[in-house]
Amino acid sequence: MTPNSFRFTPWEAASTPTEELLLKIMIGQQLNPSSWSNAPYDIYSAHKHDYNKVIYVVSGSITFGLPVLKKQITLNVGDRLEIPVGTVHDAQVGPDGVVCLEGHI
């Protein structure tokens, strides 16, 4: 992955995934997942990481902003987002809060 070459993959199965299923998927992808959560409408200001990040939403929603690309992507339950090392991004949690699983590549 190169900076700003993020990849969004929406959950397309008919049924909503469980946390256990998403954990299994991430472990199968060798992502060593950890969990984090935020309250409704929490905000992360623009920042970047020195690692590639993969996020799956377990519950709630979160909108990631990609200022350099002038794009926003809202993730709902089951959706996956890859954020490459060095990609400047911000985020705002949705009205129901959010629980995510995160792994690093």
C-alpha positions in Angstrom: 0.0 0.0 0.0 1.2 3.5 -0.7 0.0 6.7 1.1 -3.5 7.7 0.0 -4.2 4.4 -1.8 -6.8 3.4 0.8 -9.2 0.5 0.0 -12.8 0.4 1.2 -14.7 -3.0 1.1 -18.4 -2.9 2.1 -20.0 -5.9 3.8 -22.1 -7.5 1.1 -23.5 -10.6 2.8 -27.2 -10.6 3.6 -26.8 -11.2 7.3 -25.0 -8.8 9.7 -21.6 -10.2 10.8 -20.9 -10.9 14.5 -17.8 -9.8 16.2 -16.7 -13.5 16.4 -17.0 -13.8 12.6 -15.0 -10.6 12.0 -12.3 -11.8 14.4 -12.1 -15.1 12.5 -11.8 -13.2 9.2 -9.1 -11.0 10.5 -7.1 -13.8 12.1 -7.4 -15.7 8.8 -5.9 -12.6 7.2 -3.0 -12.7 9.8 -4.1 -9.2 11.1 -3.8 -9.9 14.9 -6.9 -7.8 15.7 -7.5 -5.7 18.7 -10.7 -3.9 19.7 -11.5 -0.2 20.3 -14.6 1.9 20.7 -15.8 5.4 20.9 -18.9 7.3 22.1 -21.4 8.9 19.7 -20.0 11.8 17.8 -16.4 11.5 19.1 -13.9 13.1 16.7 -10.4 12.3 15.7 -8.5 15.2 14.2 -6.3 14.7 11.1 -3.3 12.5 11.8 -1.3 9.7 10.2 0.3 6.4 11.3 3.7 4.8 10.7 2.0 1.5 9.9 -0.7 0.1 7.5 -4.0 -0.1 9.3 -7.0 -2.4 8.6 -10.3 -1.6 10.3 -13.6 -3.6 10.5 -16.7 -2.1 12.1 -18.3 -4.4 14.7 -21.2 -2.1 15.7 -22.3 1.5 15.0 -20.6 3.6 12.4 -17.6 5.9 11.7 -16.8 8.3 8.9 -13.2 8.7 7.9 -12.1 11.8 6.1 -9.2 11.8 3.7 -8.4 15.4 3.3 -5.7 15.1 0.6 -8.2 13.2 -1.6 -11.1 15.4 -0.5 -13.2 12.2 0.3 -15.2 10.8 3.1 -16.0 7.2 3.7 -18.7 6.0 6.1 -18.2 2.5 7.5 -21.1 0.5 8.9 -21.2 -3.0 10.5 -18.9 -5.4 8.6 -17.3 -2.8 6.4 -13.5 -2.9 6.0 -11.1 0.0 5.4 -7.3 -0.2 4.7 -5.4 2.9 5.5 -1.9 2.9 4.2 1.1 4.1 6.2 1.4 7.9 6.1 -2.1 8.6 4.9 -3.5 11.7 6.6 -7.0 10.9 7.9 -9.6 12.1 10.4 -12.7 10.5 11.7 -16.1 11.2 13.3 -18.1 8.5 15.1 -21.7 8.1 14.2 -24.8 8.7 16.4 -24.7 5.2 17.9 -21.0 5.1 18.8 -18.7 2.6 17.2 -16.8 -0.6 18.1 -14.0 -1.6 15.7 -11.5 -4.3 15.2 -8.1 -3.1 14.0 -5.1 -4.9 12.7 -1.8 -3.8 11.2 -0.1 -5.1 8.1 
